[in-house]
Amino acid sequence: MVLTYEDEKLIKKIKSILKNSDKNKKILHLNERNFIGTNPFLIAVDNGNIEIIKLLIEYANQHQIKLELNNDSKHRTNPLTLAVYRDNIEIVKLLIEYANQLKTRLELNEKVPNNYYPLLWAVYRNNIEMVKLLMEYAHQRHFILKLNEKNNNGNYPLLWTISNNNIGIVKLLIDYANQHQLILELNEENNDGNYPASKAFSNRNFEIIKLLLEYSLQHEIILKCEEYIKDRFKDLIQNFEKEKEKKIEQERLTREQLEKLELEKEGLERERIERERIEKERLEKEKSERERLEEVKSLKNVTLEYKINEIERVVNEKLERERLNNETLKNKINEIERIMNEKLKRMRLKNKTLENKINEMERIIVINLLNNKKH
């Protein structure tokens, strides 16, 4: 986009305002609307000034402001619808990027005054790339675009794109409707009494008429159109009827094959269940036999353990008796030793007494001998 001198002056002025607000520590209210329901962001989008839009987004991010992207309860206008109305795909991409940054979903089905909405404006502007962009965004955000909503003039996407003679957008709408199980409105008239087949005929666009006929036959819709148009495409209609009958027959055969396969599947399932039952019985029998053998083994172990315990008991009893016998013998020996010690003690005492007597007698004898010598 080439900026004019006036654009550059305006950008310079906006930068100055934003800078002064920061300098004065005063946050600008970017979402506040004036008496006609607009605000700086909407005006920038409406004027198609990408540089100013970027400046406002940058300012909002710096000050934790979330710029309003969808309609509120009071105002029925929003930046996206304005950008599509102005046919500015770059701004639409910028708004999608900003919405993703905020983790906010752009409401593509919201209507603005006169019941316009983004897809209808994109079709009106005959911009196939814009239509693709809106469809891709709806796919990414997991919601479905409304294709049959009318504006106040009774126009809707299919009718308007046929009015514009744009076969590419017609195919896009048909493909999108088929992918999302939507039924396109083929016979609704606008306020001027126009409907899709009449506009295609007035434009002499028989390729679009052919697409409408094919779509109506596929979805069993009675298409409102002139009789001679049906005569012109009689071969197409007959071929489609033949294809339809062939498809019905194919579906019947497929259904019979599926029923046959289902019966075979049921038979195989019964066989599987029977095999599982037999296998289960076999396993239970084996388990029962193992448990019986374990029980017998356990009983043998118990008997053997009992015998071992009995032998241990007898041996312990014998050992206890021997211990008692040894204890008795030991006591007898100790008693004998005690008696002998007592006897020895008495003998020692007697010997001591006898020795004392002998010593006394010796002393007396000595005294007597000494006395005899003196005399």
C-alpha positions in Angstrom: 0.0 0.0 0.0 1.4 3.4 -1.1 1.0 6.0 1.6 -0.1 9.5 0.6 1.2 12.7 2.1 -2.0 13.0 4.1 -1.6 9.4 5.3 1.9 10.1 6.5 0.8 13.3 8.3 -2.0 11.3 10.0 0.3 8.5 11.1 2.8 11.0 12.5 0.0 12.7 14.4 -1.3 9.4 15.8 2.2 8.5 17.0 2.5 11.8 18.7 -0.8 11.3 20.5 0.2 7.8 21.7 3.6 9.0 22.8 2.1 12.0 24.8 -0.4 9.6 26.5 2.5 7.5 27.7 4.5 10.6 28.7 1.5 11.9 30.7 0.8 8.5 32.1 -2.7 8.6 30.8 -4.1 5.5 29.1 -6.3 6.1 26.0 -9.7 4.5 25.9 -9.5 2.9 22.5 -12.7 0.9 22.8 -14.9 3.9 23.8 -17.4 4.8 21.1 -18.8 8.2 20.1 -22.4 9.1 19.6 -22.6 7.3 16.2 -21.1 4.1 17.6 -17.6 4.2 16.2 -14.1 4.4 17.8 -10.5 4.9 16.6 -9.9 1.3 15.8 -13.1 1.0 13.7 -12.3 4.3 11.9 -8.8 3.0 11.0 -10.2 -0.2 9.7 -12.9 1.7 7.7 -10.3 3.9 6.2 -8.1 0.9 5.3 -5.0 2.4 7.1 -3.0 -0.7 8.0 -0.1 1.4 9.6 -2.5 3.0 12.1 -4.2 -0.3 12.8 -0.8 -1.7 13.7 0.0 1.3 15.9 -3.3 0.9 17.8 -2.7 -2.9 18.3 0.8 -2.2 19.5 -0.4 0.4 21.9 -3.2 -1.9 23.2 -0.7 -4.7 23.8 1.6 -2.4 25.7 -1.2 -1.3 28.0 -3.0 -4.7 28.4 -6.1 -3.4 26.4 -8.2 -5.9 24.4 -9.5 -4.1 21.4 -13.1 -5.0 20.7 -13.4 -7.3 17.6 -17.0 -8.5 17.8 -20.4 -6.7 18.2 -21.5 -5.7 21.6 -25.0 -5.4 23.0 -25.4 -1.8 21.9 -23.5 -1.5 18.6 -24.0 -3.7 15.6 -20.8 -3.1 13.8 -17.4 -4.7 14.1 -13.9 -4.4 12.5 -14.0 -7.6 10.5 -17.3 -6.8 8.7 -16.0 -3.4 7.9 -12.7 -4.8 6.5 -14.6 -7.3 4.3 -17.0 -4.6 3.2 -14.0 -2.5 2.2 -12.6 -5.5 0.3 -9.3 -5.3 2.2 -8.0 -8.8 2.6 -4.7 -7.6 4.2 -6.7 -6.0 7.1 -8.8 -9.1 7.5 -5.6 -11.2 7.8 -4.3 -8.7 10.4 -7.5 -8.9 12.4 -7.4 -12.8 12.3 -3.8 -12.7 13.5 -4.7 -10.3 16.4 -7.8 -12.4 17.3 -5.6 -15.5 17.5 -3.1 -13.5 19.7 -6.0 -12.7 22.1 -7.3 -16.3 21.8 -10.6 -14.7 20.8 -12.9 -16.1 18.0 -14.1 -13.7 15.4 -17.9 -14.1 15.0 -18.2 -14.5 11.2 -22.0 -15.1 11.5 -22.8 -11.9 13.4 -24.9 -9.4 11.5 -24.5 -5.6 11.2 -27.1 -3.1 10.2 -29.2 -4.2 7.2 -28.4 -7.8 8.2 -25.1 -8.0 6.3 -22.4 -10.3 7.5 -18.8 -11.0 6.4 -19.4 -13.9 4.0 -22.3 -12.0 2.3 -20.0 -8.9 1.8 -17.2 -11.1 0.5 -19.6 -12.6 -2.1 -21.0 -9.2 -2.9 -17.4 -7.9 -3.5 -16.9 -11.0 -5.8 -13.7 -11.7 -3.9 -13.1 -15.5 -4.1 -9.8 -15.3 -2.0 -11.7 -13.5 0.7 -14.4 -16.2 0.7 -11.7 -18.9 0.9 -10.0 -17.1 3.8 -13.3 -16.9 5.8 -14.0 -20.5 5.2 -10.5 -21.5 6.2 -10.8 -19.5 9.4 -14.1 -21.1 10.3 -12.6 -24.5 9.7 -9.6 -23.7 12.0 -11.9 -22.4 14.7 -14.3 -25.3 14.4 -17.6 -23.5 13.6 -19.8 -23.6 10.5 -20.6 -20.6 8.4 -24.2 -19.8 7.7 -24.8 -19.8 3.9 -28.5 -19.0 3.6 -28.9 -15.9 5.8 -30.6 -13.0 4.0 -30.0 -9.3 4.2 -32.8 -6.7 4.3 -33.0 -6.9 0.5 -33.5 -10.7 0.6 -30.1 -11.4 -0.9 -28.1 -14.4 0.2 -24.6 -15.7 -0.8 -25.6 -18.2 -3.6 -28.0 -15.7 -5.2 -25.5 -12.9 -5.1 -22.6 -14.8 -6.4 -24.8 -16.0 -9.3 -25.8 -12.4 -9.9 -22.0 -11.7 -10.1 -21.6 -14.6 -12.6 -18.8 -16.1 -10.4 -18.8 -19.8 -11.0 -15.7 -20.3 -8.8 -17.6 -19.0 -5.7 -20.7 -21.0 -6.6 -18.5 -24.2 -6.6 -17.0 -23.1 -3.3 -20.4 -22.7 -1.7 -21.6 -26.0 -3.0 -18.5 -27.8 -1.8 -18.7 -26.2 1.6 -22.4 -27.0 2.0 -21.7 -30.7 1.1 -18.7 -30.9 3.5 -20.8 -29.6 6.4 -24.1 -31.3 5.6 -25.8 -28.0 4.8 -28.6 -27.6 2.2 -28.2 -24.5 0.0 -31.3 -22.5 -0.6 -32.0 -22.7 -4.4 -35.5 -21.3 -4.8 -35.8 -18.3 -2.3 -36.5 -15.0 -4.0 -35.1 -11.7 -3.0 -37.1 -8.5 -2.8 -36.8 -8.1 -6.6 -38.2 -11.5 -7.2 -34.9 -13.0 -8.4 -33.8 -16.5 -7.5 -30.6 -18.5 -8.4 -31.9 -20.2 -11.6 -33.5 -17.0 -12.9 -30.3 -15.0 -12.4 -28.2 -17.7 -14.0 -30.6 -17.7 -17.0 -30.6 -13.9 -17.3 -26.8 -14.1 -17.3 -27.0 -16.9 -19.9 -24.6 -18.9 -17.7 -25.6 -22.4 -18.5 -22.6 -23.9 -16.6 -24.1 -22.4 -13.4 -27.5 -23.7 -14.3 -26.0 -27.2 -14.8 -24.4 -27.0 -11.4 -27.7 -26.0 -9.8 -29.5 -28.8 -11.6 -26.9 -31.4 -10.5 -27.1 -30.1 -6.9 -30.9 -30.1 -6.9 -31.0 -33.7 -8.2 -28.4 -34.9 -5.7 -30.4 -33.5 -2.8 -33.8 -34.2 -4.3 -34.8 -30.6 -4.5 -37.3 -29.4 -7.0 -35.5 -26.6 -8.8 -37.6 -23.5 -9.6 -36.8 -22.8 -13.3 -38.3 -22.4 -16.7 -39.5 -25.5 -18.5 -37.4 -24.9 -21.5 -34.3 -25.0 -19.3 -35.4 -28.4 -18.2 -35.8 -29.4 -21.9 -32.3 -28.0 -22.6 -30.8 -30.2 -19.9 -33.1 -33.1 -20.5 -30.2 -35.4 -21.2 -28.4 -34.3 -18.0 -31.5 -35.0 -16.0 -32.1 -38.4 -17.6 -28.4 -39.4 -17.1 -28.7 -38.3 -13.5 -31.9 -40.4 -13.0 -30.1 -43.4 -14.5 -27.1 -42.8 -12.3 -29.5 -42.4 -9.3 -31.2 -45.8 -10.2 -27.8 -47.4 -10.6 -26.7 -45.9 -7.3 -29.9 -47.3 -5.6 -29.3 -50.7 -7.1 -25.6 -50.6 -6.0 -26.7 -49.6 -2.5 -29.2 -52.5 -2.5 -26.5 -54.9 -3.5 -24.1 -53.4 -1.0 -26.8 -53.7 1.7 -27.3 -57.4 0.8 -23.6 -58.0 0.8 -23.3 -56.2 4.2 -26.2 -58.3 5.5 -24.4 -61.5 4.3 -21.2 -60.3 5.8 -23.1 -59.6 9.0 -24.5 -63.1 9.1 -21.1 -64.5 8.5 -19.7 -62.3 11.2 -22.4 -63.5 13.6 -21.6 -67.2 12.7 -17.9 -66.5 13.3 -18.8 -64.8 16.5 -20.8 -67.8 17.7 -17.9 -70.1 16.8 -15.5 -67.8 18.6 -17.8 -67.8 21.7 -18.0 -71.6 21.6 -14.2 -72.0 21.3 -13.8 -69.6 24.2 -16.3 -71.7 26.2 -14.5 -75.0 25.5 -11.2 -73.4 26.2 -12.5 -71.9 29.4 -13.9 -75.3 30.5 -10.5 -76.9 29.7 -8.6 -74.3 31.7 -11.0 -74.6 34.6 -10.6 -78.4 34.6 -6.8 -78.1 34.5 -7.1 -75.6 37.3 -9.2 -78.0 39.4 -6.8 -80.8 38.8 -3.9 -78.7 39.8 -5.7 -77.6 43.0 -6.5 -81.3 43.8 -2.8 -82.3 43.3 -1.8 -79.3 45.4 -4.2 -80.5 48.1 -2.8 -84.1 48.0 0.7 -82.7 48.1 -0.2 -80.5 50.9 -1.7 -83.5 52.9 1.5 -85.5 52.3 3.5 -82.6 53.5 1.3 -82.3 56.6 1.7 -86.0 57.4 5.5 -85.9 56.8 5.7 -82.8 59.0 3.7 -84.6 61.7 6.0 -87.6 61.7 9.0 -85.4 61.8 7.5 -83.5 64.8 6.7 -86.8 66.5 10.3 -88.0 66.1 11.6 -84.7 67.4 9.3 -85.0 70.4 10.5 -88.6 71.2 14.1 -87.6 70.9 13.6 -84.6 73.1 11.9 -86.7 75.7 14.8 -89.1 75.7 17.3 -86.3 75.9 15.3 -84.8 78.8 15.3 -88.1 80.6 19.0 -88.5 80.1 19.5 -84.9 81.3 17.5 -85.7 84.4 19.4 -88.9 85.0 22.7 -87.1 84.6 21.4 -84.4 87.0 20.5 -87.1 89.6 23.9 -88.8 89.2 25.7 -85.5 89.6 23.7 -84.8 92.7 24.7 -88.1 94.2 28.3 -87.5 93.4 28.1 -84.1 95.0 26.5 -85.6 98.1 29.3 -88.2 98.4 31.9 -85.5 98.0 30.1 -83.5 100.7 30.1 -86.5 103.1 33.7 -87.3 102.5 34.7 -83.7 103.0 32.8 -83.7 106.3 34.6 -86.9 107.4 37.9 -85.5 106.4 37.2 -82.3 108.3 36.3 -84.3 111.4 39.4 -86.4 111.0 41.5 -83.3 110.7 39.9 -82.0 113.9 40.6 -85.3 115.7 44.2 -85.3 114.5 44.5 -81.7 115.7 43.2 -82.6 119.1 45.4 -85.6 119.3 48.4 -83.6 118.3 47.6 -81.1 120.9 47.3 -83.8 123.6 50.7 -85.3 122.5 52.2 -81.8 122.7 50.8 -81.3 126.1 52.1 -84.7 127.3 55.5 -83.9 125.9 55.5 -80.6 127.7 54.5 -82.3 131.0 57.2 -84.9 130.6 59.8 -82.3 129.9 58.8 -80.4 133.0 58.9 -83.5 135.1 62.4 -84.3 133.8 63.6 -80.9 134.7 62.2 -81.1 138.2 63.9 -84.5 138.8 67.2 -83.0 137.9 67.0 -80.3 140.4 66.4 -82.8 143.2 
